[in-house]
Amino acid sequence: TISVFTEHKKEAKVAYAVWILNRMLEVGQMGERGSILVVDADEIILRAFSRVLKRSGYSTDTAKTGEEALTKLEKSNYDVALIDNRLSDVNGIDLLTKMSKSTPHLVKIIITGDPNSRCRRYAEENGADAYLKKPIKPEDLLRVIAEELKIKNTRREH
């Protein structure tokens, strides 16, 4: 009877694990919507953006510097890069330019806490697909990402 009990316990654990995985897929927590690289020097911003994006079904990775972001882009494929304009080692526009050359398929969104028309113009001229001003409401961030991914996918189909 002990072996029967142990076997039922194992089956129950497997069933529970399968249920959890299915539930995560249902609520969009397995990253099936796309992968996003968040680049920001501020650890709090990295965690906040990652949490919002993961809850909405995106898989995320983070980088605190431009160099770290470029290294991650060499090793992994991402659908979107959220790039803060002020990083510790490089200007966000310069990083954007490098990303545009190395990964042209990547949706690139510049995020800035110091918006001005010159910065926006430079971002657009250097390959930004979108430009957002901090503070950003989660629903606005998610809307812009979804819109840009839709545009990217439409381009790929044609």
Secondary structure, DSSP 8 states (H G I E B T S, - for coil): -HHHHHHHHHHHHHHHHHHHHHHHHHTT-SSTT-EEEEE-S-HHHHHHHHHHHHHTT-EEEEESSHHHHHHHHHHS--SEEEEESB-SSSBHHHHHHHHHHH-TTSEEEEEESS--HHHHHHHHHTT-SEEEESS--HHHHHHHHHHHHHHHHHHHH-
